[in-house]
Amino acid sequence: MANILLINGSPSAPSRSQGILEYAIALLNEQGVHTDLLSVRDLPAEDLVFGKY
C-alpha cells in the first residue's frame, strides 16, 4: 500500500487549496492509498520564519 503526504502551504483558513487536497484525499482513499495532510497553519510561525523544521 502506498503512503502519501499532502502538504497545504496556504496560510489562510479556509483556503481553496485545502478543499482541493481534501478532494484528492477522498479519491486516494477510495483507491486504498493511505494519506496524511500537513498544513503550515498547524506549525508554529516562529519555526517557519527561523527555519526550525
N, CA, C and O atoms as a Tripos MOL2 file, in Angstrom:
@<TRIPOS>MOLECULE
protein
  212   211    53     0     0
PROTEIN
NO_CHARGES

@<TRIPOS>ATOM
      1 N           0.8370   -1.1780    0.0000 N.3       1 MET1
      2 CA          0.0000    0.0000    0.0000 C.3       1 MET1
      3 C           0.8840    1.2430    0.0000 C.2       1 MET1
      4 O           1.9100    1.2890    0.6790 O.2       1 MET1
      5 N           0.4820    2.2290   -0.7530 N.am      2 ALA2
      6 CA          1.2360    3.4760   -0.8440 C.3       2 ALA2
      7 C           0.8500    4.4230    0.2860 C.2       2 ALA2
      8 O          -0.2800    4.4050    0.7750 O.2       2 ALA2
      9 N           1.8000    5.2400    0.6840 N.am      3 ASN3
     10 CA          1.5820    6.2980    1.6660 C.3       3 ASN3
     11 C           1.9190    7.6280    1.0110 C.2       3 ASN3
     12 O           2.9850    7.7820    0.4160 O.2       3 ASN3
     13 N           1.0100    8.5860    1.1220 N.am      4 ILE4
     14 CA          1.2220    9.8930    0.5070 C.3       4 ILE4
     15 C           1.0060   10.9860    1.5460 C.2       4 ILE4
     16 O           0.0080   10.9840    2.2660 O.2       4 ILE4
     17 N           1.9540   11.9210    1.6160 N.am      5 LEU5
     18 CA          1.8280   13.0990    2.4670 C.3       5 LEU5
     19 C           1.4790   14.2800    1.5720 C.2       5 LEU5
     20 O           2.2370   14.6300    0.6670 O.2       5 LEU5
     21 N           0.3330   14.8900    1.8290 N.am      6 LEU6
     22 CA         -0.0820   16.0780    1.0990 C.3       6 LEU6
     23 C           0.2060   17.2800    1.9810 C.2       6 LEU6
     24 O          -0.1060   17.2690    3.1720 O.2       6 LEU6
     25 N           0.7980   18.3150    1.4030 N.am      7 ILE7
     26 CA          1.1920   19.4940    2.1660 C.3       7 ILE7
     27 C           0.4160   20.7040    1.6610 C.2       7 ILE7
     28 O           0.4540   21.0400    0.4770 O.2       7 ILE7
     29 N          -0.2850   21.3460    2.5850 N.am      8 ASN8
     30 CA         -1.0180   22.5580    2.2580 C.3       8 ASN8
     31 C          -0.1850   23.7430    2.7160 C.2       8 ASN8
     32 O           0.0710   23.8980    3.9110 O.2       8 ASN8
     33 N           0.2370   24.5770    1.7850 N.am      9 GLY9
     34 CA          1.0780   25.7180    2.1060 C.3       9 GLY9
     35 C           0.3130   27.0150    2.2700 C.2       9 GLY9
     36 O           0.9270   28.0660    2.4560 O.2       9 GLY9
     37 N          -1.0080   26.9740    2.2060 N.am     10 SER10
     38 CA         -1.8020   28.1980    2.3280 C.3      10 SER10
     39 C          -1.9120   28.6180    3.7890 C.2      10 SER10
     40 O          -2.2690   27.8020    4.6390 O.2      10 SER10
     41 N          -1.6100   29.8850    4.0920 N.am     11 PRO11
     42 CA         -1.7270   30.3500    5.4700 C.3      11 PRO11
     43 C          -3.1440   30.7510    5.8630 C.2      11 PRO11
     44 O          -3.4130   30.9810    7.0420 O.2      11 PRO11
     45 N          -4.0500   30.8360    4.8980 N.am     12 SER12
     46 CA         -5.4050   31.2930    5.2240 C.3      12 SER12
     47 C          -6.3590   30.1190    5.4330 C.2      12 SER12
     48 O          -6.1960   29.0440    4.8580 O.2      12 SER12
     49 N          -7.3490   30.3630    6.2690 N.am     13 ALA13
     50 CA         -8.3740   29.3510    6.5160 C.3      13 ALA13
     51 C          -9.7360   30.0010    6.3470 C.2      13 ALA13
     52 O          -9.9440   31.0680    6.9240 O.2      13 ALA13
     53 N         -10.6430   29.4620    5.6280 N.am     14 PRO14
     54 CA        -10.4690   28.3020    4.7610 C.3      14 PRO14
     55 C          -9.7510   28.7050    3.4720 C.2      14 PRO14
     56 O          -9.7190   29.8800    3.1040 O.2      14 PRO14
     57 N          -9.1870   27.7260    2.8070 N.am     15 SER15
     58 CA         -8.4970   28.0150    1.5480 C.3      15 SER15
     59 C          -8.9890   27.0520    0.4700 C.2      15 SER15
     60 O          -9.4340   25.9420    0.7610 O.2      15 SER15
     61 N          -8.8990   27.4980   -0.7630 N.am     16 ARG16
     62 CA         -9.3090   26.6400   -1.8750 C.3      16 ARG16
     63 C          -8.3680   25.4590   -2.0300 C.2      16 ARG16
     64 O          -8.7880   24.3630   -2.4010 O.2      16 ARG16
     65 N          -7.0910   25.6880   -1.7450 N.am     17 SER17
     66 CA         -6.1390   24.5750   -1.8640 C.3      17 SER17
     67 C          -6.4400   23.4810   -0.8460 C.2      17 SER17
     68 O          -6.2330   22.3000   -1.1240 O.2      17 SER17
     69 N          -6.9280   23.8660    0.3290 N.am     18 GLN18
     70 CA         -7.3200   22.8830    1.3450 C.3      18 GLN18
     71 C          -8.4690   22.0170    0.8090 C.2      18 GLN18
     72 O          -8.4710   20.7980    0.9800 O.2      18 GLN18
     73 N          -9.4290   22.6560    0.1680 N.am     19 GLY19
     74 CA        -10.5500   21.9160   -0.4120 C.3      19 GLY19
     75 C         -10.1180   20.9480   -1.4890 C.2      19 GLY19
     76 O         -10.6170   19.8250   -1.5630 O.2      19 GLY19
     77 N          -9.1900   21.3810   -2.3230 N.am     20 ILE20
     78 CA         -8.6820   20.5050   -3.3840 C.3      20 ILE20
     79 C          -7.9340   19.3200   -2.7860 C.2      20 ILE20
     80 O          -8.0770   18.1890   -3.2490 O.2      20 ILE20
     81 N          -7.1350   19.5850   -1.7520 N.am     21 LEU21
     82 CA         -6.4020   18.4990   -1.1000 C.3      21 LEU21
     83 C          -7.3580   17.5070   -0.4380 C.2      21 LEU21
     84 O          -7.1300   16.2990   -0.4980 O.2      21 LEU21
     85 N          -8.4080   17.9950    0.1820 N.am     22 GLU22
     86 CA         -9.3840   17.1010    0.8050 C.3      22 GLU22
     87 C         -10.0830   16.2460   -0.2420 C.2      22 GLU22
     88 O         -10.3700   15.0740    0.0050 O.2      22 GLU22
     89 N         -10.3580   16.8170   -1.4020 N.am     23 TYR23
     90 CA        -10.9520   16.0570   -2.5000 C.3      23 TYR23
     91 C          -9.9800   14.9790   -2.9850 C.2      23 TYR23
     92 O         -10.3730   13.8350   -3.2150 O.2      23 TYR23
     93 N          -8.7140   15.3550   -3.1370 N.am     24 ALA24
     94 CA         -7.6960   14.3880   -3.5680 C.3      24 ALA24
     95 C          -7.5530   13.2620   -2.5460 C.2      24 ALA24
     96 O          -7.3970   12.0980   -2.9170 O.2      24 ALA24
     97 N          -7.6050   13.6080   -1.2600 N.am     25 ILE25
     98 CA         -7.5180   12.5970   -0.2020 C.3      25 ILE25
     99 C          -8.6620   11.5990   -0.3280 C.2      25 ILE25
    100 O          -8.4530   10.3910   -0.2160 O.2      25 ILE25
    101 N          -9.8700   12.1030   -0.5620 N.am     26 ALA26
    102 CA        -11.0250   11.2100   -0.7100 C.3      26 ALA26
    103 C         -10.8360   10.2520   -1.8870 C.2      26 ALA26
    104 O         -11.1270    9.0610   -1.7780 O.2      26 ALA26
    105 N         -10.3490   10.7760   -3.0060 N.am     27 LEU27
    106 CA        -10.1250    9.9180   -4.1730 C.3      27 LEU27
    107 C          -9.0310    8.8760   -3.9090 C.2      27 LEU27
    108 O          -9.1750    7.7090   -4.2740 O.2      27 LEU27
    109 N          -7.9530    9.3050   -3.2780 N.am     28 LEU28
    110 CA         -6.8610    8.3860   -2.9840 C.3      28 LEU28
    111 C          -7.2870    7.3140   -1.9870 C.2      28 LEU28
    112 O          -6.9190    6.1480   -2.1310 O.2      28 LEU28
    113 N          -8.0560    7.7040   -0.9850 N.am     29 ASN29
    114 CA         -8.5200    6.7310    0.0000 C.3      29 ASN29
    115 C          -9.4330    5.6870   -0.6320 C.2      29 ASN29
    116 O          -9.4150    4.5220   -0.2330 O.2      29 ASN29
    117 N         -10.2290    6.0970   -1.6130 N.am     30 GLU30
    118 CA        -11.0780    5.1370   -2.3330 C.3      30 GLU30
    119 C         -10.2400    4.0870   -3.0480 C.2      30 GLU30
    120 O         -10.6840    2.9560   -3.2490 O.2      30 GLU30
    121 N          -9.0230    4.4690   -3.4310 N.am     31 GLN31
    122 CA         -8.1270    3.5490   -4.1340 C.3      31 GLN31
    123 C          -7.2710    2.7370   -3.1650 C.2      31 GLN31
    124 O          -6.4210    1.9540   -3.5900 O.2      31 GLN31
    125 N          -7.4910    2.9200   -1.8760 N.am     32 GLY32
    126 CA         -6.7490    2.1730   -0.8730 C.3      32 GLY32
    127 C          -5.4040    2.7690   -0.5080 C.2      32 GLY32
    128 O          -4.5590    2.0900    0.0760 O.2      32 GLY32
    129 N          -5.1990    4.0300   -0.8490 N.am     33 VAL33
    130 CA         -3.9390    4.7110   -0.5540 C.3      33 VAL33
    131 C          -4.0610    5.4060    0.8010 C.2      33 VAL33
    132 O          -5.0460    6.0960    1.0610 O.2      33 VAL33
    133 N          -3.0660    5.2240    1.6560 N.am     34 HIS34
    134 CA         -3.0430    5.9090    2.9570 C.3      34 HIS34
    135 C          -2.5160    7.3180    2.7540 C.2      34 HIS34
    136 O          -1.4760    7.5110    2.1230 O.2      34 HIS34
    137 N          -3.2350    8.3130    3.2910 N.am     35 THR35
    138 CA         -2.8330    9.7090    3.1240 C.3      35 THR35
    139 C          -2.7290   10.4070    4.4710 C.2      35 THR35
    140 O          -3.4290   10.0670    5.4240 O.2      35 THR35
    141 N          -1.8420   11.3850    4.5260 N.am     36 ASP36
    142 CA         -1.7190   12.2950    5.6560 C.3      36 ASP36
    143 C          -1.6800   13.7040    5.1010 C.2      36 ASP36
    144 O          -1.1620   13.9370    4.0090 O.2      36 ASP36
    145 N          -2.2270   14.6410    5.8560 N.am     37 LEU37
    146 CA         -2.2570   16.0360    5.4360 C.3      37 LEU37
    147 C          -1.5130   16.8810    6.4470 C.2      37 LEU37
    148 O          -1.7890   16.8200    7.6450 O.2      37 LEU37
    149 N          -0.5680   17.6700    5.9620 N.am     38 LEU38
    150 CA          0.1840   18.6020    6.7960 C.3      38 LEU38
    151 C          -0.1220   20.0120    6.3100 C.2      38 LEU38
    152 O           0.0290   20.3200    5.1280 O.2      38 LEU38
    153 N          -0.5500   20.8600    7.2300 N.am     39 SER39
    154 CA         -0.8480   22.2440    6.8990 C.3      39 SER39
    155 C           0.1420   23.1520    7.6160 C.2      39 SER39
    156 O           0.4170   22.9720    8.8030 O.2      39 SER39
    157 N           0.6750   24.1310    6.8860 N.am     40 VAL40
    158 CA          1.6170   25.0490    7.5190 C.3      40 VAL40
    159 C           0.9440   25.8720    8.6120 C.2      40 VAL40
    160 O           1.6230   26.3950    9.4960 O.2      40 VAL40
    161 N          -0.3800   25.9940    8.5620 N.am     41 ARG41
    162 CA         -1.1060   26.7080    9.6220 C.3      41 ARG41
    163 C          -0.9600   26.0150   10.9640 C.2      41 ARG41
    164 O          -1.0700   26.6550   12.0100 O.2      41 ARG41
    165 N          -0.7130   24.7050   10.9420 N.am     42 ASP42
    166 CA         -0.5950   23.9340   12.1770 C.3      42 ASP42
    167 C           0.8040   23.9990   12.7830 C.2      42 ASP42
    168 O           1.0290   23.4990   13.8860 O.2      42 ASP42
    169 N           1.7340   24.6080   12.0690 N.am     43 LEU43
    170 CA          3.1070   24.7210   12.5560 C.3      43 LEU43
    171 C           3.3070   26.0780   13.2260 C.2      43 LEU43
    172 O           2.6930   27.0610   12.8120 O.2      43 LEU43
    173 N           4.1450   26.1480   14.2430 N.am     44 PRO44
    174 CA          4.4100   27.4390   14.8860 C.3      44 PRO44
    175 C           5.0420   28.4280   13.8930 C.2      44 PRO44
    176 O           6.0000   28.0870   13.1990 O.2      44 PRO44
    177 N           4.5080   29.6340   13.8310 N.am     45 ALA45
    178 CA          5.0010   30.6430   12.8910 C.3      45 ALA45
    179 C           6.4790   30.9280   13.1040 C.2      45 ALA45
    180 O           7.2210   31.1050   12.1380 O.2      45 ALA45
    181 N           6.9090   30.9740   14.3400 N.am     46 GLU46
    182 CA          8.3170   31.2600   14.6360 C.3      46 GLU46
    183 C           9.2370   30.1960   14.0280 C.2      46 GLU46
    184 O          10.3120   30.5200   13.5210 O.2      46 GLU46
    185 N           8.8220   28.9470   14.0780 N.am     47 ASP47
    186 CA          9.6320   27.8800   13.4930 C.3      47 ASP47
    187 C           9.7560   28.0440   11.9810 C.2      47 ASP47
    188 O          10.8110   27.7710   11.4080 O.2      47 ASP47
    189 N           8.6790   28.4880   11.3390 N.am     48 LEU48
    190 CA          8.7220   28.6910    9.8910 C.3      48 LEU48
    191 C           9.6150   29.8720    9.5310 C.2      48 LEU48
    192 O          10.3920   29.7990    8.5790 O.2      48 LEU48
    193 N           9.5070   30.9560   10.2870 N.am     49 VAL49
    194 CA         10.2890   32.1620   10.0000 C.3      49 VAL49
    195 C          11.7860   31.8990   10.1700 C.2      49 VAL49
    196 O          12.5960   32.3480    9.3600 O.2      49 VAL49
    197 N          12.1440   31.1770   11.2190 N.am     50 PHE50
    198 CA         13.5550   30.9420   11.5060 C.3      50 PHE50
    199 C          14.0740   29.6110   10.9650 C.2      50 PHE50
    200 O          15.1970   29.2170   11.2760 O.2      50 PHE50
    201 N          13.2710   28.9160   10.1610 N.am     51 GLY51
    202 CA         13.7120   27.6830    9.5150 C.3      51 GLY51
    203 C          13.9490   26.5300   10.4710 C.2      51 GLY51
    204 O          14.8300   25.7040   10.2330 O.2      51 GLY51
    205 N          13.1890   26.4590   11.5380 N.am     52 LYS52
    206 CA         13.3390   25.3790   12.5140 C.3      52 LYS52
    207 C          12.3810   24.2410   12.1620 C.2      52 LYS52
    208 O          11.3990   24.0100   12.8680 O.2      52 LYS52
    209 N          12.6700   23.5380   11.0760 N.am     53 TYR53
    210 CA         11.8110   22.4190   10.6890 C.3      53 TYR53
    211 C          12.5720   21.2080   10.3710 C.2      53 TYR53
    212 O          11.9850   20.1820   10.0280 O.2      53 TYR53
@<TRIPOS>BOND
     1     1     2 1
     2     2     3 1
     3     3     4 2
     4     3     5 am
     5     5     6 1
     6     6     7 1
     7     7     8 2
     8     7     9 am
     9     9    10 1
    10    10    11 1
    11    11    12 2
    12    11    13 am
    13    13    14 1
    14    14    15 1
    15    15    16 2
    16    15    17 am
    17    17    18 1
    18    18    19 1
    19    19    20 2
    20    19    21 am
    21    21    22 1
    22    22    23 1
    23    23    24 2
    24    23    25 am
    25    25    26 1
    26    26    27 1
    27    27    28 2
    28    27    29 am
    29    29    30 1
    30    30    31 1
    31    31    32 2
    32    31    33 am
    33    33    34 1
    34    34    35 1
    35    35    36 2
    36    35    37 am
    37    37    38 1
    38    38    39 1
    39    39    40 2
    40    39    41 am
    41    41    42 1
    42    42    43 1
    43    43    44 2
    44    43    45 am
    45    45    46 1
    46    46    47 1
    47    47    48 2
    48    47    49 am
    49    49    50 1
    50    50    51 1
    51    51    52 2
    52    51    53 am
    53    53    54 1
    54    54    55 1
    55    55    56 2
    56    55    57 am
    57    57    58 1
    58    58    59 1
    59    59    60 2
    60    59    61 am
    61    61    62 1
    62    62    63 1
    63    63    64 2
    64    63    65 am
    65    65    66 1
    66    66    67 1
    67    67    68 2
    68    67    69 am
    69    69    70 1
    70    70    71 1
    71    71    72 2
    72    71    73 am
    73    73    74 1
    74    74    75 1
    75    75    76 2
    76    75    77 am
    77    77    78 1
    78    78    79 1
    79    79    80 2
    80    79    81 am
    81    81    82 1
    82    82    83 1
    83    83    84 2
    84    83    85 am
    85    85    86 1
    86    86    87 1
    87    87    88 2
    88    87    89 am
    89    89    90 1
    90    90    91 1
    91    91    92 2
    92    91    93 am
    93    93    94 1
    94    94    95 1
    95    95    96 2
    96    95    97 am
    97    97    98 1
    98    98    99 1
    99    99   100 2
   100    99   101 am
   101   101   102 1
   102   102   103 1
   103   103   104 2
   104   103   105 am
   105   105   106 1
   106   106   107 1
   107   107   108 2
   108   107   109 am
   109   109   110 1
   110   110   111 1
   111   111   112 2
   112   111   113 am
   113   113   114 1
   114   114   115 1
   115   115   116 2
   116   115   117 am
   117   117   118 1
   118   118   119 1
   119   119   120 2
   120   119   121 am
   121   121   122 1
   122   122   123 1
   123   123   124 2
   124   123   125 am
   125   125   126 1
   126   126   127 1
   127   127   128 2
   128   127   129 am
   129   129   130 1
   130   130   131 1
   131   131   132 2
   132   131   133 am
   133   133   134 1
   134   134   135 1
   135   135   136 2
   136   135   137 am
   137   137   138 1
   138   138   139 1
   139   139   140 2
   140   139   141 am
   141   141   142 1
   142   142   143 1
   143   143   144 2
   144   143   145 am
   145   145   146 1
   146   146   147 1
   147   147   148 2
   148   147   149 am
   149   149   150 1
   150   150   151 1
   151   151   152 2
   152   151   153 am
   153   153   154 1
   154   154   155 1
   155   155   156 2
   156   155   157 am
   157   157   158 1
   158   158   159 1
   159   159   160 2
   160   159   161 am
   161   161   162 1
   162   162   163 1
   163   163   164 2
   164   163   165 am
   165   165   166 1
   166   166   167 1
   167   167   168 2
   168   167   169 am
   169   169   170 1
   170   170   171 1
   171   171   172 2
   172   171   173 am
   173   173   174 1
   174   174   175 1
   175   175   176 2
   176   175   177 am
   177   177   178 1
   178   178   179 1
   179   179   180 2
   180   179   181 am
   181   181   182 1
   182   182   183 1
   183   183   184 2
   184   183   185 am
   185   185   186 1
   186   186   187 1
   187   187   188 2
   188   187   189 am
   189   189   190 1
   190   190   191 1
   191   191   192 2
   192   191   193 am
   193   193   194 1
   194   194   195 1
   195   195   196 2
   196   195   197 am
   197   197   198 1
   198   198   199 1
   199   199   200 2
   200   199   201 am
   201   201   202 1
   202   202   203 1
   203   203   204 2
   204   203   205 am
   205   205   206 1
   206   206   207 1
   207   207   208 2
   208   207   209 am
   209   209   210 1
   210   210   211 1
   211   211   212 2
@<TRIPOS>SUBSTRUCTURE
     1 MET1         2 RESIDUE 1 A MET
     2 ALA2         6 RESIDUE 1 A ALA
     3 ASN3        10 RESIDUE 1 A ASN
     4 ILE4        14 RESIDUE 1 A ILE
     5 LEU5        18 RESIDUE 1 A LEU
     6 LEU6        22 RESIDUE 1 A LEU
     7 ILE7        26 RESIDUE 1 A ILE
     8 ASN8        30 RESIDUE 1 A ASN
     9 GLY9        34 RESIDUE 1 A GLY
    10 SER10       38 RESIDUE 1 A SER
    11 PRO11       42 RESIDUE 1 A PRO
    12 SER12       46 RESIDUE 1 A SER
    13 ALA13       50 RESIDUE 1 A ALA
    14 PRO14       54 RESIDUE 1 A PRO
    15 SER15       58 RESIDUE 1 A SER
    16 ARG16       62 RESIDUE 1 A ARG
    17 SER17       66 RESIDUE 1 A SER
    18 GLN18       70 RESIDUE 1 A GLN
    19 GLY19       74 RESIDUE 1 A GLY
    20 ILE20       78 RESIDUE 1 A ILE
    21 LEU21       82 RESIDUE 1 A LEU
    22 GLU22       86 RESIDUE 1 A GLU
    23 TYR23       90 RESIDUE 1 A TYR
    24 ALA24       94 RESIDUE 1 A ALA
    25 ILE25       98 RESIDUE 1 A ILE
    26 ALA26      102 RESIDUE 1 A ALA
    27 LEU27      106 RESIDUE 1 A LEU
    28 LEU28      110 RESIDUE 1 A LEU
    29 ASN29      114 RESIDUE 1 A ASN
    30 GLU30      118 RESIDUE 1 A GLU
    31 GLN31      122 RESIDUE 1 A GLN
    32 GLY32      126 RESIDUE 1 A GLY
    33 VAL33      130 RESIDUE 1 A VAL
    34 HIS34      134 RESIDUE 1 A HIS
    35 THR35      138 RESIDUE 1 A THR
    36 ASP36      142 RESIDUE 1 A ASP
    37 LEU37      146 RESIDUE 1 A LEU
    38 LEU38      150 RESIDUE 1 A LEU
    39 SER39      154 RESIDUE 1 A SER
    40 VAL40      158 RESIDUE 1 A VAL
    41 ARG41      162 RESIDUE 1 A ARG
    42 ASP42      166 RESIDUE 1 A ASP
    43 LEU43      170 RESIDUE 1 A LEU
    44 PRO44      174 RESIDUE 1 A PRO
    45 ALA45      178 RESIDUE 1 A ALA
    46 GLU46      182 RESIDUE 1 A GLU
    47 ASP47      186 RESIDUE 1 A ASP
    48 LEU48      190 RESIDUE 1 A LEU
    49 VAL49      194 RESIDUE 1 A VAL
    50 PHE50      198 RESIDUE 1 A PHE
    51 GLY51      202 RESIDUE 1 A GLY
    52 LYS52      206 RESIDUE 1 A LYS
    53 TYR53      210 RESIDUE 1 A TYR
